[in-house]
Amino acid sequence: MNFMELAPFLISTGALVMSIATFARAGKWRDSEEAKDLDKRIGAVEAKVGRHEVKLENIATKADIARVEADIRGLGKEISNVDAGVTRIETFLMEHSKP
């Protein structure tokens, strides 16, 4: 058997050995102090994000704002109608009052 026939086998065997070594190293890293520190930092970030999510729940959506704007426009029209009615009544009373 020459080297060219043996090369694919050696490459595959090398890749397998590297995969096993990487798996073993990753398992050891999970128990290291660096991993514990990283978990603590991730927990702190998650807590901050959680507080911001609670704040975001109370923010009005575009639909909420559109509904309020429509209500305000409707109230403006009603106020205009009431104002016109009051003006007519005032005019009537001023014209028909005795001096």
C-alpha positions in Angstrom: 0.0 0.0 0.0 1.5 3.3 -1.0 1.0 6.7 0.7 -1.6 7.9 -1.8 -3.9 5.0 -0.9 -3.3 5.5 2.8 -3.7 9.4 2.9 -7.6 9.5 3.0 -7.6 7.0 5.9 -4.9 9.0 7.8 -6.8 12.3 7.2 -10.1 10.8 8.4 -8.5 9.3 11.5 -6.8 12.7 12.3 -10.2 14.5 11.9 -11.8 11.9 14.3 -9.0 12.4 16.9 -9.4 16.2 16.7 -13.1 15.9 17.1 -12.8 13.7 20.2 -10.1 16.1 21.6 -12.3 19.1 21.0 -15.3 17.4 22.6 -13.3 16.5 25.7 -11.8 20.0 26.0 -15.3 21.6 25.7 -16.5 19.4 28.5 -13.7 20.5 30.7 -14.1 24.2 29.9 -17.7 24.0 31.0 -16.5 23.4 34.6 -13.8 26.1 34.5 -13.8 29.4 36.3 -14.0 31.2 33.0 -17.2 29.4 32.1 -18.7 30.2 35.6 -17.7 33.9 35.1 -19.3 33.9 31.7 -22.5 32.4 33.1 -22.6 35.1 35.8 -22.2 37.9 33.1 -24.9 36.3 30.9 -27.2 36.2 33.9 -26.6 39.9 34.7 -27.3 40.8 31.0 -30.5 38.7 31.0 -31.6 40.4 34.2 -31.0 43.9 32.6 -32.9 42.9 29.4 -35.7 41.5 31.5 -36.1 44.9 33.3 -36.2 46.7 30.0 -38.7 44.3 28.6 -41.0 45.1 31.5 -40.6 48.8 30.7 -41.4 48.2 27.0 -44.7 46.5 27.8 -46.1 49.8 29.0 -45.1 51.8 25.8 -48.0 52.7 23.5 -48.2 51.1 20.1 -48.9 52.9 16.8 -52.5 51.5 17.0 -52.9 53.0 20.5 -51.6 56.4 19.4 -53.9 56.3 16.3 -56.9 55.5 18.4 -56.2 58.3 20.8 -55.7 60.8 17.9 -59.0 59.7 16.4 -60.7 60.2 19.8 -59.1 63.7 20.1 -60.3 64.6 16.6 -63.8 63.4 17.5 -63.8 65.5 20.7 -62.6 68.5 18.7 -65.6 68.2 16.4 -68.0 67.9 19.3 -66.5 71.0 21.0 -66.8 72.9 17.7 -70.5 71.9 17.6 -71.1 72.9 21.2 -69.3 76.2 20.7 -71.5 77.0 17.7 -74.6 76.2 19.7 -73.5 78.4 22.6 -72.8 81.3 20.2 -76.3 80.9 18.6 -77.9 81.0 22.1 -75.9 84.0 23.2 -76.8 85.9 20.0 -80.4 85.0 20.4 -80.5 86.2 24.0 -78.6 89.4 23.2 -81.0 90.2 20.4 -84.1 89.5 22.4 -83.1 91.0 25.7 -84.9 94.2 27.0 -82.7 97.2 27.4 
